[in-house]
Amino acid sequence: MVVVLTHSDAMDKNQWEASVRRCRAPARRRTLLASAAGCVALGGVLSLLPGGRAGMPPPAPGPGRQAMNAVTDGRPAALPDLAALIGAREAQVRAQPRDARAWAVLGAAYVEQGQRAADAAYYPRAEEALRRSLTVRTGRHARTADTLTALDGLAALAVARRDFSEARKWGESARELDPARWTTRGLLIDAYTGLGDRKEARRQLGRLLELRTDPAVRARTAAVYWDRGWREDAQAQLADAAAGARSPAERAAYLERAGQLAWERGEREEALRHFQEAVRTDADQRAAQAGQGRALAALGRTSEALAAYRMAYAKQPCPRYALELGELYESLGLGQAARVQYDLVRTGVREAAEGGADEGLVLGQLEADHGNPRTAVRRLRAEWQRQPGIAVTDALGWALHRAGRHKEALSFARTATDDSHGGGVRSAPYVYHRGMIERALGMDGSARRHLEEALRINPYFSPLRAPAARAALAELGEPSLKDAPEPGG
């Protein structure tokens, strides 16, 4: 059930823009230092924490407490600290099986561990612990704070599983129980973004910025700004987030995201510097290792790129890494090695499904380019009908093109790339897809413009498709008079 938002909770466009300006103005004056997190979308389990006395910093917490503060406050936790927290909470719930708070924190920790390890086997355990928290009683009544922690945990679990409708349900339940709970708003941003409701995601951000500003909030703000195409503002927000990071693991996560932003702009050297610094800061930052592979390949340092990808996948077997590594092998003419990686993608997707996680997007992308495009269309259409975010919209359009259904494909490609239709971020792969679809339809002028734009955004966006874009442009040749716009058009 979707909870209907109340009028008092609504924020009109002017209010939201005012909140944005308050957050953006100081951030513009800072330089880019870093960014947020890994194989999945920004997020985590959020809850209210006890505050310290004014003017007196709290004593340094132990590893388990550090991890609890991180996972319950929407920040990445160091893996050793996370293991300590899980061990302590497992012991606590064995000794006190009706401790709702302990069950909720344990569930939150399982979600974080599943994300950091790319192991969906943690997710059923997380769900069991979080639901158990909602049903047990420490006294006559459960504390509202414990209920909210569990609801946020279930929303974060749904985001990790890419079940954005479920994330919206749990997030709205928490919001209805406590409209002033700032931590819930970040989870709702993830949910509405995944559902393709960018307007509601922005409204939730506006409300979040009214409630609180801290490094985790700024990192999430950066993601929304990037989705809107506000690159400089996104960078500035990430600079603030990195400057305020409370642990090496948190700073490394923001550096990894900064590397992603630099990569998407085609800035190979800058991206590599961010990724390398992230790994130096936290050796368990595997997304940054995969990012190193991406940047090193673009720089022509192929052997180092392959080693970086292999190391990332060995420690965090994310299907996305296997797909990228397979395409790098294929670009090098190593077809057998590429097929091994593509098989690993399929295996990873099956294992994720066993834990209730949806990797239909990456599987659809694999099938579109390296398998059966008709199968990709079926999978991605089902995914799009459930949660039509921009990434799924683009992938479905490309799969339709690969299956020979170019006219239908173009409507999805336009939605993914036109700001008026919802696609605000300047993405080289999305624009490339649109250009190739237009080329197949004989729309040479539009095709040429979009293929050129893709290469301007990031000339190295894919070891397979960037060369294909250049080849297609060479075949299209120079513009002719028929490519000129109509008078008055």
Contacts in CASP RR format, 6 or more apart in sequence:
PFRMAT RR
TARGET T0000
AUTHOR 0000-0000-0000
METHOD contacts of the structure
MODEL  1
MVVVLTHSDAMDKNQWEASVRRCRAPARRRTLLASAAGCVALGGVLSLLP
GGRAGMPPPAPGPGRQAMNAVTDGRPAALPDLAALIGAREAQVRAQPRDA
RAWAVLGAAYVEQGQRAADAAYYPRAEEALRRSLTVRTGRHARTADTLTA
LDGLAALAVARRDFSEARKWGESARELDPARWTTRGLLIDAYTGLGDRKE
ARRQLGRLLELRTDPAVRARTAAVYWDRGWREDAQAQLADAAAGARSPAE
RAAYLERAGQLAWERGEREEALRHFQEAVRTDADQRAAQAGQGRALAALG
RTSEALAAYRMAYAKQPCPRYALELGELYESLGLGQAARVQYDLVRTGVR
EAAEGGADEGLVLGQLEADHGNPRTAVRRLRAEWQRQPGIAVTDALGWAL
HRAGRHKEALSFARTATDDSHGGGVRSAPYVYHRGMIERALGMDGSARRH
LEEALRINPYFSPLRAPAARAALAELGEPSLKDAPEPGG
1 169 0 8 1.000
2 168 0 8 1.000
2 169 0 8 1.000
2 172 0 8 1.000
3 169 0 8 1.000
3 172 0 8 1.000
3 173 0 8 1.000
3 175 0 8 1.000
3 176 0 8 1.000
5 172 0 8 1.000
6 179 0 8 1.000
8 179 0 8 1.000
9 175 0 8 1.000
9 179 0 8 1.000
9 207 0 8 1.000
10 203 0 8 1.000
11 19 0 8 1.000
11 203 0 8 1.000
11 206 0 8 1.000
11 207 0 8 1.000
15 206 0 8 1.000
16 202 0 8 1.000
16 203 0 8 1.000
16 205 0 8 1.000
16 206 0 8 1.000
19 205 0 8 1.000
19 206 0 8 1.000
19 209 0 8 1.000
19 210 0 8 1.000
20 205 0 8 1.000
20 206 0 8 1.000
20 209 0 8 1.000
22 209 0 8 1.000
23 209 0 8 1.000
23 213 0 8 1.000
23 218 0 8 1.000
23 221 0 8 1.000
23 237 0 8 1.000
24 225 0 8 1.000
24 233 0 8 1.000
24 236 0 8 1.000
24 237 0 8 1.000
26 240 0 8 1.000
27 218 0 8 1.000
27 233 0 8 1.000
27 236 0 8 1.000
27 237 0 8 1.000
27 239 0 8 1.000
27 240 0 8 1.000
28 232 0 8 1.000
28 233 0 8 1.000
28 236 0 8 1.000
29 236 0 8 1.000
30 236 0 8 1.000
30 239 0 8 1.000
30 240 0 8 1.000
30 243 0 8 1.000
31 239 0 8 1.000
32 235 0 8 1.000
32 236 0 8 1.000
32 238 0 8 1.000
32 239 0 8 1.000
32 258 0 8 1.000
32 261 0 8 1.000
33 238 0 8 1.000
33 239 0 8 1.000
33 242 0 8 1.000
33 243 0 8 1.000
33 254 0 8 1.000
33 255 0 8 1.000
33 258 0 8 1.000
34 238 0 8 1.000
34 239 0 8 1.000
34 241 0 8 1.000
34 242 0 8 1.000
34 245 0 8 1.000
34 251 0 8 1.000
34 254 0 8 1.000
34 255 0 8 1.000
34 257 0 8 1.000
34 258 0 8 1.000
34 274 0 8 1.000
34 278 0 8 1.000
35 219 0 8 1.000
35 222 0 8 1.000
35 238 0 8 1.000
35 241 0 8 1.000
35 242 0 8 1.000
35 253 0 8 1.000
35 254 0 8 1.000
35 255 0 8 1.000
35 256 0 8 1.000
35 257 0 8 1.000
35 258 0 8 1.000
35 259 0 8 1.000
35 260 0 8 1.000
35 261 0 8 1.000
35 274 0 8 1.000
36 42 0 8 1.000
36 43 0 8 1.000
36 219 0 8 1.000
36 220 0 8 1.000
36 222 0 8 1.000
36 223 0 8 1.000
36 238 0 8 1.000
36 241 0 8 1.000
36 253 0 8 1.000
36 254 0 8 1.000
36 256 0 8 1.000
36 257 0 8 1.000
37 43 0 8 1.000
37 76 0 8 1.000
37 219 0 8 1.000
37 253 0 8 1.000
37 254 0 8 1.000
37 256 0 8 1.000
37 257 0 8 1.000
37 287 0 8 1.000
38 115 0 8 1.000
38 253 0 8 1.000
38 256 0 8 1.000
38 257 0 8 1.000
38 287 0 8 1.000
39 115 0 8 1.000
39 118 0 8 1.000
39 287 0 8 1.000
39 316 0 8 1.000
39 318 0 8 1.000
39 320 0 8 1.000
39 321 0 8 1.000
40 115 0 8 1.000
40 159 0 8 1.000
40 160 0 8 1.000
40 162 0 8 1.000
41 159 0 8 1.000
41 190 0 8 1.000
41 193 0 8 1.000
41 194 0 8 1.000
41 223 0 8 1.000
42 190 0 8 1.000
42 219 0 8 1.000
42 220 0 8 1.000
42 223 0 8 1.000
42 257 0 8 1.000
43 74 0 8 1.000
43 156 0 8 1.000
43 159 0 8 1.000
43 186 0 8 1.000
43 187 0 8 1.000
43 190 0 8 1.000
43 220 0 8 1.000
44 71 0 8 1.000
44 74 0 8 1.000
44 108 0 8 1.000
44 111 0 8 1.000
44 112 0 8 1.000
44 115 0 8 1.000
44 153 0 8 1.000
44 156 0 8 1.000
44 159 0 8 1.000
44 160 0 8 1.000
44 187 0 8 1.000
45 71 0 8 1.000
45 72 0 8 1.000
45 74 0 8 1.000
45 107 0 8 1.000
45 108 0 8 1.000
45 111 0 8 1.000
45 112 0 8 1.000
45 149 0 8 1.000
45 152 0 8 1.000
45 153 0 8 1.000
45 156 0 8 1.000
46 72 0 8 1.000
46 73 0 8 1.000
46 74 0 8 1.000
46 152 0 8 1.000
46 156 0 8 1.000
46 182 0 8 1.000
46 183 0 8 1.000
46 184 0 8 1.000
46 186 0 8 1.000
46 187 0 8 1.000
46 216 0 8 1.000
47 72 0 8 1.000
47 73 0 8 1.000
47 104 0 8 1.000
47 108 0 8 1.000
47 145 0 8 1.000
47 148 0 8 1.000
47 149 0 8 1.000
47 152 0 8 1.000
47 183 0 8 1.000
48 145 0 8 1.000
48 148 0 8 1.000
48 181 0 8 1.000
48 183 0 8 1.000
49 69 0 8 1.000
49 72 0 8 1.000
49 73 0 8 1.000
51 58 0 8 1.000
52 58 0 8 1.000
61 69 0 8 1.000
62 81 0 8 1.000
63 78 0 8 1.000
63 80 0 8 1.000
63 81 0 8 1.000
63 84 0 8 1.000
63 85 0 8 1.000
64 81 0 8 1.000
64 84 0 8 1.000
64 85 0 8 1.000
64 88 0 8 1.000
66 77 0 8 1.000
66 78 0 8 1.000
66 81 0 8 1.000
66 247 0 8 1.000
67 77 0 8 1.000
67 78 0 8 1.000
67 81 0 8 1.000
67 82 0 8 1.000
67 84 0 8 1.000
67 85 0 8 1.000
67 109 0 8 1.000
68 85 0 8 1.000
68 105 0 8 1.000
68 109 0 8 1.000
69 75 0 8 1.000
70 76 0 8 1.000
70 77 0 8 1.000
70 78 0 8 1.000
70 81 0 8 1.000
70 112 0 8 1.000
70 246 0 8 1.000
70 247 0 8 1.000
70 249 0 8 1.000
70 250 0 8 1.000
71 77 0 8 1.000
71 82 0 8 1.000
71 85 0 8 1.000
71 105 0 8 1.000
71 108 0 8 1.000
71 109 0 8 1.000
71 111 0 8 1.000
71 112 0 8 1.000
72 105 0 8 1.000
72 108 0 8 1.000
72 149 0 8 1.000
73 183 0 8 1.000
73 216 0 8 1.000
74 183 0 8 1.000
74 216 0 8 1.000
75 215 0 8 1.000
75 216 0 8 1.000
75 246 0 8 1.000
75 247 0 8 1.000
75 250 0 8 1.000
75 253 0 8 1.000
76 112 0 8 1.000
76 116 0 8 1.000
76 247 0 8 1.000
76 249 0 8 1.000
76 250 0 8 1.000
76 252 0 8 1.000
76 253 0 8 1.000
77 85 0 8 1.000
77 109 0 8 1.000
77 112 0 8 1.000
77 116 0 8 1.000
77 247 0 8 1.000
77 249 0 8 1.000
78 247 0 8 1.000
78 248 0 8 1.000
78 249 0 8 1.000
78 282 0 8 1.000
78 284 0 8 1.000
79 116 0 8 1.000
79 249 0 8 1.000
79 284 0 8 1.000
81 249 0 8 1.000
82 109 0 8 1.000
82 112 0 8 1.000
82 113 0 8 1.000
82 116 0 8 1.000
83 113 0 8 1.000
85 105 0 8 1.000
85 109 0 8 1.000
86 106 0 8 1.000
86 109 0 8 1.000
86 110 0 8 1.000
86 113 0 8 1.000
89 102 0 8 1.000
89 105 0 8 1.000
89 106 0 8 1.000
89 109 0 8 1.000
90 106 0 8 1.000
92 99 0 8 1.000
92 102 0 8 1.000
92 106 0 8 1.000
93 99 0 8 1.000
93 102 0 8 1.000
93 103 0 8 1.000
93 106 0 8 1.000
93 129 0 8 1.000
96 102 0 8 1.000
97 136 0 8 1.000
98 136 0 8 1.000
98 137 0 8 1.000
98 138 0 8 1.000
98 139 0 8 1.000
99 136 0 8 1.000
99 138 0 8 1.000
100 133 0 8 1.000
100 134 0 8 1.000
100 136 0 8 1.000
100 137 0 8 1.000
100 138 0 8 1.000
100 142 0 8 1.000
100 143 0 8 1.000
100 146 0 8 1.000
100 147 0 8 1.000
100 150 0 8 1.000
101 133 0 8 1.000
101 138 0 8 1.000
101 143 0 8 1.000
101 145 0 8 1.000
101 146 0 8 1.000
101 149 0 8 1.000
103 129 0 8 1.000
103 130 0 8 1.000
103 132 0 8 1.000
103 133 0 8 1.000
103 136 0 8 1.000
103 150 0 8 1.000
104 129 0 8 1.000
104 130 0 8 1.000
104 133 0 8 1.000
104 146 0 8 1.000
104 149 0 8 1.000
104 150 0 8 1.000
104 153 0 8 1.000
105 149 0 8 1.000
106 129 0 8 1.000
107 125 0 8 1.000
107 126 0 8 1.000
107 129 0 8 1.000
107 130 0 8 1.000
107 133 0 8 1.000
107 153 0 8 1.000
107 157 0 8 1.000
108 126 0 8 1.000
108 130 0 8 1.000
108 149 0 8 1.000
108 152 0 8 1.000
108 153 0 8 1.000
108 156 0 8 1.000
110 122 0 8 1.000
110 123 0 8 1.000
110 125 0 8 1.000
110 126 0 8 1.000
110 129 0 8 1.000
111 122 0 8 1.000
111 123 0 8 1.000
111 126 0 8 1.000
111 153 0 8 1.000
111 156 0 8 1.000
111 157 0 8 1.000
111 160 0 8 1.000
113 119 0 8 1.000
113 122 0 8 1.000
114 120 0 8 1.000
114 121 0 8 1.000
114 122 0 8 1.000
114 123 0 8 1.000
114 126 0 8 1.000
114 160 0 8 1.000
115 160 0 8 1.000
116 284 0 8 1.000
116 286 0 8 1.000
116 316 0 8 1.000
117 316 0 8 1.000
118 286 0 8 1.000
118 316 0 8 1.000
118 317 0 8 1.000
118 318 0 8 1.000
119 317 0 8 1.000
120 161 0 8 1.000
120 351 0 8 1.000
120 352 0 8 1.000
120 353 0 8 1.000
120 354 0 8 1.000
120 355 0 8 1.000
120 356 0 8 1.000
120 357 0 8 1.000
121 351 0 8 1.000
121 354 0 8 1.000
121 355 0 8 1.000
123 157 0 8 1.000
123 160 0 8 1.000
123 161 0 8 1.000
123 355 0 8 1.000
123 356 0 8 1.000
123 357 0 8 1.000
124 355 0 8 1.000
124 356 0 8 1.000
126 153 0 8 1.000
126 157 0 8 1.000
127 154 0 8 1.000
127 157 0 8 1.000
130 150 0 8 1.000
130 153 0 8 1.000
130 154 0 8 1.000
130 157 0 8 1.000
131 150 0 8 1.000
131 154 0 8 1.000
133 146 0 8 1.000
133 147 0 8 1.000
133 149 0 8 1.000
133 150 0 8 1.000
134 142 0 8 1.000
134 147 0 8 1.000
134 150 0 8 1.000
134 151 0 8 1.000
136 142 0 8 1.000
138 146 0 8 1.000
144 177 0 8 1.000
144 178 0 8 1.000
147 177 0 8 1.000
148 174 0 8 1.000
148 177 0 8 1.000
148 178 0 8 1.000
148 181 0 8 1.000
148 184 0 8 1.000
151 170 0 8 1.000
151 171 0 8 1.000
151 173 0 8 1.000
151 174 0 8 1.000
151 177 0 8 1.000
151 184 0 8 1.000
152 170 0 8 1.000
152 171 0 8 1.000
152 174 0 8 1.000
152 183 0 8 1.000
152 184 0 8 1.000
152 187 0 8 1.000
153 170 0 8 1.000
154 166 0 8 1.000
154 170 0 8 1.000
155 167 0 8 1.000
155 170 0 8 1.000
155 171 0 8 1.000
155 174 0 8 1.000
155 184 0 8 1.000
155 187 0 8 1.000
155 188 0 8 1.000
155 191 0 8 1.000
156 167 0 8 1.000
156 187 0 8 1.000
158 164 0 8 1.000
158 166 0 8 1.000
158 167 0 8 1.000
158 169 0 8 1.000
158 170 0 8 1.000
158 191 0 8 1.000
159 167 0 8 1.000
159 187 0 8 1.000
159 190 0 8 1.000
159 191 0 8 1.000
160 357 0 8 1.000
161 355 0 8 1.000
161 356 0 8 1.000
161 357 0 8 1.000
161 358 0 8 1.000
162 357 0 8 1.000
162 358 0 8 1.000
162 359 0 8 1.000
162 360 0 8 1.000
162 361 0 8 1.000
162 387 0 8 1.000
163 358 0 8 1.000
164 190 0 8 1.000
164 191 0 8 1.000
164 192 0 8 1.000
164 193 0 8 1.000
164 194 0 8 1.000
164 195 0 8 1.000
164 387 0 8 1.000
165 191 0 8 1.000
165 195 0 8 1.000
165 386 0 8 1.000
165 387 0 8 1.000
167 187 0 8 1.000
167 188 0 8 1.000
167 190 0 8 1.000
167 191 0 8 1.000
168 188 0 8 1.000
168 191 0 8 1.000
168 192 0 8 1.000
168 195 0 8 1.000
170 187 0 8 1.000
171 184 0 8 1.000
171 187 0 8 1.000
171 188 0 8 1.000
171 191 0 8 1.000
172 188 0 8 1.000
174 181 0 8 1.000
174 184 0 8 1.000
174 187 0 8 1.000
175 181 0 8 1.000
175 184 0 8 1.000
175 185 0 8 1.000
175 188 0 8 1.000
178 184 0 8 1.000
180 211 0 8 1.000
182 208 0 8 1.000
182 211 0 8 1.000
182 212 0 8 1.000
182 217 0 8 1.000
185 204 0 8 1.000
185 205 0 8 1.000
185 207 0 8 1.000
185 208 0 8 1.000
185 211 0 8 1.000
186 204 0 8 1.000
186 205 0 8 1.000
186 208 0 8 1.000
186 217 0 8 1.000
186 220 0 8 1.000
188 200 0 8 1.000
188 201 0 8 1.000
188 204 0 8 1.000
189 201 0 8 1.000
189 204 0 8 1.000
189 205 0 8 1.000
189 208 0 8 1.000
189 220 0 8 1.000
189 223 0 8 1.000
189 224 0 8 1.000
192 198 0 8 1.000
192 200 0 8 1.000
192 201 0 8 1.000
192 204 0 8 1.000
193 201 0 8 1.000
193 223 0 8 1.000
193 224 0 8 1.000
193 227 0 8 1.000
193 389 0 8 1.000
194 387 0 8 1.000
194 389 0 8 1.000
195 387 0 8 1.000
195 388 0 8 1.000
195 389 0 8 1.000
196 387 0 8 1.000
196 388 0 8 1.000
196 389 0 8 1.000
196 390 0 8 1.000
198 227 0 8 1.000
198 228 0 8 1.000
198 422 0 8 1.000
198 423 0 8 1.000
201 224 0 8 1.000
201 227 0 8 1.000
202 224 0 8 1.000
202 228 0 8 1.000
205 220 0 8 1.000
205 221 0 8 1.000
205 224 0 8 1.000
208 217 0 8 1.000
208 220 0 8 1.000
208 221 0 8 1.000
209 217 0 8 1.000
209 221 0 8 1.000
214 244 0 8 1.000
215 240 0 8 1.000
215 241 0 8 1.000
215 242 0 8 1.000
215 243 0 8 1.000
215 244 0 8 1.000
215 245 0 8 1.000
215 246 0 8 1.000
215 250 0 8 1.000
215 254 0 8 1.000
216 241 0 8 1.000
218 237 0 8 1.000
218 238 0 8 1.000
218 240 0 8 1.000
218 241 0 8 1.000
219 237 0 8 1.000
219 238 0 8 1.000
219 241 0 8 1.000
219 254 0 8 1.000
219 257 0 8 1.000
221 237 0 8 1.000
222 233 0 8 1.000
222 234 0 8 1.000
222 235 0 8 1.000
222 237 0 8 1.000
222 238 0 8 1.000
222 241 0 8 1.000
222 257 0 8 1.000
223 234 0 8 1.000
225 231 0 8 1.000
225 233 0 8 1.000
225 234 0 8 1.000
225 237 0 8 1.000
226 234 0 8 1.000
226 261 0 8 1.000
226 425 0 8 1.000
227 390 0 8 1.000
227 424 0 8 1.000
227 425 0 8 1.000
228 424 0 8 1.000
228 425 0 8 1.000
229 424 0 8 1.000
229 425 0 8 1.000
229 426 0 8 1.000
231 261 0 8 1.000
231 265 0 8 1.000
231 426 0 8 1.000
234 261 0 8 1.000
235 258 0 8 1.000
235 261 0 8 1.000
238 254 0 8 1.000
238 257 0 8 1.000
238 258 0 8 1.000
238 261 0 8 1.000
241 254 0 8 1.000
242 251 0 8 1.000
242 254 0 8 1.000
242 255 0 8 1.000
242 258 0 8 1.000
245 251 0 8 1.000
245 254 0 8 1.000
248 281 0 8 1.000
248 282 0 8 1.000
249 282 0 8 1.000
249 284 0 8 1.000
249 285 0 8 1.000
251 281 0 8 1.000
251 282 0 8 1.000
252 278 0 8 1.000
252 279 0 8 1.000
252 281 0 8 1.000
252 282 0 8 1.000
252 285 0 8 1.000
252 288 0 8 1.000
253 278 0 8 1.000
253 282 0 8 1.000
253 285 0 8 1.000
255 274 0 8 1.000
255 275 0 8 1.000
255 277 0 8 1.000
255 278 0 8 1.000
255 281 0 8 1.000
255 285 0 8 1.000
255 288 0 8 1.000
256 274 0 8 1.000
256 275 0 8 1.000
256 278 0 8 1.000
256 285 0 8 1.000
256 287 0 8 1.000
256 288 0 8 1.000
256 291 0 8 1.000
258 274 0 8 1.000
259 270 0 8 1.000
259 271 0 8 1.000
259 274 0 8 1.000
259 275 0 8 1.000
259 278 0 8 1.000
259 288 0 8 1.000
259 291 0 8 1.000
260 271 0 8 1.000
260 291 0 8 1.000
262 270 0 8 1.000
262 271 0 8 1.000
262 274 0 8 1.000
263 271 0 8 1.000
263 291 0 8 1.000
263 294 0 8 1.000
263 295 0 8 1.000
263 458 0 8 1.000
264 426 0 8 1.000
264 427 0 8 1.000
264 428 0 8 1.000
264 457 0 8 1.000
264 458 0 8 1.000
265 457 0 8 1.000
265 458 0 8 1.000
266 298 0 8 1.000
266 428 0 8 1.000
266 457 0 8 1.000
266 458 0 8 1.000
266 459 0 8 1.000
266 460 0 8 1.000
266 461 0 8 1.000
268 295 0 8 1.000
268 298 0 8 1.000
268 299 0 8 1.000
268 460 0 8 1.000
269 295 0 8 1.000
269 299 0 8 1.000
271 291 0 8 1.000
271 294 0 8 1.000
271 295 0 8 1.000
272 292 0 8 1.000
272 295 0 8 1.000
272 296 0 8 1.000
272 299 0 8 1.000
274 288 0 8 1.000
275 288 0 8 1.000
275 289 0 8 1.000
275 291 0 8 1.000
275 292 0 8 1.000
275 295 0 8 1.000
276 288 0 8 1.000
276 292 0 8 1.000
278 285 0 8 1.000
278 288 0 8 1.000
279 285 0 8 1.000
279 288 0 8 1.000
279 289 0 8 1.000
279 292 0 8 1.000
284 315 0 8 1.000
286 311 0 8 1.000
286 312 0 8 1.000
286 315 0 8 1.000
286 316 0 8 1.000
286 318 0 8 1.000
287 312 0 8 1.000
287 316 0 8 1.000
287 318 0 8 1.000
289 308 0 8 1.000
289 309 0 8 1.000
289 311 0 8 1.000
289 312 0 8 1.000
289 315 0 8 1.000
290 308 0 8 1.000
290 309 0 8 1.000
290 312 0 8 1.000
290 313 0 8 1.000
290 318 0 8 1.000
290 320 0 8 1.000
290 321 0 8 1.000
290 324 0 8 1.000
291 308 0 8 1.000
291 312 0 8 1.000
292 304 0 8 1.000
292 305 0 8 1.000
292 308 0 8 1.000
292 312 0 8 1.000
293 304 0 8 1.000
293 305 0 8 1.000
293 306 0 8 1.000
293 308 0 8 1.000
293 309 0 8 1.000
293 312 0 8 1.000
293 328 0 8 1.000
294 305 0 8 1.000
294 324 0 8 1.000
295 305 0 8 1.000
296 302 0 8 1.000
296 304 0 8 1.000
296 305 0 8 1.000
296 308 0 8 1.000
297 305 0 8 1.000
297 328 0 8 1.000
297 460 0 8 1.000
297 463 0 8 1.000
298 460 0 8 1.000
298 463 0 8 1.000
302 328 0 8 1.000
302 332 0 8 1.000
305 328 0 8 1.000
306 325 0 8 1.000
306 328 0 8 1.000
306 329 0 8 1.000
309 321 0 8 1.000
309 324 0 8 1.000
309 325 0 8 1.000
309 328 0 8 1.000
310 325 0 8 1.000
312 318 0 8 1.000
312 321 0 8 1.000
313 321 0 8 1.000
313 322 0 8 1.000
313 325 0 8 1.000
313 344 0 8 1.000
317 344 0 8 1.000
317 348 0 8 1.000
319 344 0 8 1.000
319 345 0 8 1.000
319 348 0 8 1.000
319 349 0 8 1.000
319 352 0 8 1.000
319 359 0 8 1.000
319 362 0 8 1.000
319 363 0 8 1.000
320 362 0 8 1.000
322 341 0 8 1.000
322 342 0 8 1.000
322 344 0 8 1.000
322 345 0 8 1.000
322 348 0 8 1.000
323 341 0 8 1.000
323 342 0 8 1.000
323 345 0 8 1.000
323 362 0 8 1.000
323 365 0 8 1.000
323 366 0 8 1.000
325 341 0 8 1.000
326 337 0 8 1.000
326 338 0 8 1.000
326 340 0 8 1.000
326 341 0 8 1.000
326 342 0 8 1.000
327 338 0 8 1.000
327 369 0 8 1.000
327 462 0 8 1.000
327 463 0 8 1.000
327 464 0 8 1.000
328 463 0 8 1.000
329 335 0 8 1.000
329 337 0 8 1.000
329 338 0 8 1.000
329 341 0 8 1.000
330 338 0 8 1.000
330 370 0 8 1.000
330 463 0 8 1.000
330 464 0 8 1.000
331 463 0 8 1.000
331 464 0 8 1.000
331 467 0 8 1.000
338 370 0 8 1.000
342 366 0 8 1.000
342 370 0 8 1.000
342 371 0 8 1.000
345 362 0 8 1.000
345 363 0 8 1.000
345 366 0 8 1.000
346 363 0 8 1.000
346 366 0 8 1.000
348 359 0 8 1.000
349 359 0 8 1.000
349 360 0 8 1.000
349 362 0 8 1.000
349 363 0 8 1.000
352 358 0 8 1.000
352 359 0 8 1.000
353 359 0 8 1.000
358 383 0 8 1.000
360 379 0 8 1.000
360 380 0 8 1.000
360 383 0 8 1.000
361 380 0 8 1.000
361 383 0 8 1.000
361 391 0 8 1.000
361 392 0 8 1.000
361 395 0 8 1.000
363 379 0 8 1.000
364 375 0 8 1.000
364 376 0 8 1.000
364 379 0 8 1.000
364 380 0 8 1.000
364 395 0 8 1.000
364 399 0 8 1.000
365 376 0 8 1.000
365 395 0 8 1.000
365 398 0 8 1.000
366 376 0 8 1.000
367 373 0 8 1.000
367 375 0 8 1.000
367 376 0 8 1.000
367 379 0 8 1.000
367 399 0 8 1.000
368 376 0 8 1.000
368 380 0 8 1.000
368 395 0 8 1.000
368 398 0 8 1.000
368 399 0 8 1.000
368 402 0 8 1.000
369 402 0 8 1.000
369 464 0 8 1.000
373 399 0 8 1.000
373 402 0 8 1.000
373 403 0 8 1.000
373 404 0 8 1.000
374 403 0 8 1.000
376 395 0 8 1.000
376 399 0 8 1.000
376 402 0 8 1.000
376 403 0 8 1.000
377 396 0 8 1.000
377 399 0 8 1.000
377 400 0 8 1.000
377 403 0 8 1.000
377 405 0 8 1.000
380 392 0 8 1.000
380 395 0 8 1.000
380 396 0 8 1.000
380 397 0 8 1.000
380 399 0 8 1.000
381 396 0 8 1.000
383 392 0 8 1.000
383 396 0 8 1.000
384 392 0 8 1.000
384 393 0 8 1.000
384 396 0 8 1.000
390 415 0 8 1.000
390 416 0 8 1.000
390 422 0 8 1.000
390 423 0 8 1.000
390 424 0 8 1.000
390 425 0 8 1.000
390 430 0 8 1.000
393 412 0 8 1.000
393 415 0 8 1.000
393 416 0 8 1.000
394 412 0 8 1.000
394 413 0 8 1.000
394 416 0 8 1.000
394 417 0 8 1.000
394 427 0 8 1.000
394 429 0 8 1.000
394 430 0 8 1.000
394 433 0 8 1.000
396 412 0 8 1.000
397 408 0 8 1.000
397 409 0 8 1.000
397 412 0 8 1.000
397 413 0 8 1.000
397 416 0 8 1.000
397 433 0 8 1.000
397 437 0 8 1.000
398 409 0 8 1.000
398 413 0 8 1.000
398 433 0 8 1.000
398 437 0 8 1.000
399 409 0 8 1.000
400 406 0 8 1.000
400 408 0 8 1.000
400 409 0 8 1.000
400 412 0 8 1.000
401 409 0 8 1.000
401 413 0 8 1.000
401 433 0 8 1.000
401 436 0 8 1.000
401 437 0 8 1.000
401 440 0 8 1.000
404 440 0 8 1.000
406 437 0 8 1.000
406 440 0 8 1.000
406 441 0 8 1.000
407 441 0 8 1.000
409 437 0 8 1.000
410 434 0 8 1.000
410 437 0 8 1.000
410 438 0 8 1.000
410 441 0 8 1.000
413 430 0 8 1.000
413 433 0 8 1.000
413 434 0 8 1.000
413 435 0 8 1.000
413 437 0 8 1.000
414 421 0 8 1.000
414 434 0 8 1.000
415 421 0 8 1.000
415 422 0 8 1.000
415 423 0 8 1.000
416 423 0 8 1.000
416 427 0 8 1.000
416 430 0 8 1.000
416 433 0 8 1.000
416 434 0 8 1.000
417 423 0 8 1.000
417 427 0 8 1.000
417 430 0 8 1.000
417 431 0 8 1.000
417 434 0 8 1.000
417 450 0 8 1.000
423 430 0 8 1.000
426 457 0 8 1.000
427 457 0 8 1.000
428 454 0 8 1.000
428 455 0 8 1.000
428 457 0 8 1.000
428 458 0 8 1.000
428 461 0 8 1.000
428 466 0 8 1.000
429 454 0 8 1.000
429 461 0 8 1.000
429 462 0 8 1.000
429 465 0 8 1.000
431 450 0 8 1.000
431 451 0 8 1.000
431 453 0 8 1.000
431 454 0 8 1.000
431 457 0 8 1.000
432 450 0 8 1.000
432 451 0 8 1.000
432 454 0 8 1.000
432 461 0 8 1.000
432 462 0 8 1.000
432 465 0 8 1.000
432 466 0 8 1.000
432 469 0 8 1.000
434 450 0 8 1.000
435 446 0 8 1.000
435 447 0 8 1.000
435 450 0 8 1.000
435 451 0 8 1.000
435 454 0 8 1.000
436 447 0 8 1.000
436 451 0 8 1.000
436 468 0 8 1.000
436 469 0 8 1.000
436 472 0 8 1.000
438 444 0 8 1.000
438 445 0 8 1.000
438 446 0 8 1.000
438 447 0 8 1.000
438 450 0 8 1.000
439 447 0 8 1.000
439 451 0 8 1.000
439 472 0 8 1.000
439 476 0 8 1.000
444 476 0 8 1.000
444 482 0 8 1.000
444 483 0 8 1.000
445 476 0 8 1.000
445 479 0 8 1.000
445 483 0 8 1.000
447 472 0 8 1.000
447 476 0 8 1.000
448 473 0 8 1.000
448 476 0 8 1.000
448 477 0 8 1.000
448 479 0 8 1.000
448 483 0 8 1.000
451 469 0 8 1.000
451 472 0 8 1.000
451 473 0 8 1.000
451 476 0 8 1.000
452 473 0 8 1.000
454 461 0 8 1.000
454 469 0 8 1.000
455 466 0 8 1.000
455 469 0 8 1.000
455 470 0 8 1.000
455 473 0 8 1.000
458 466 0 8 1.000
459 466 0 8 1.000
460 466 0 8 1.000
END
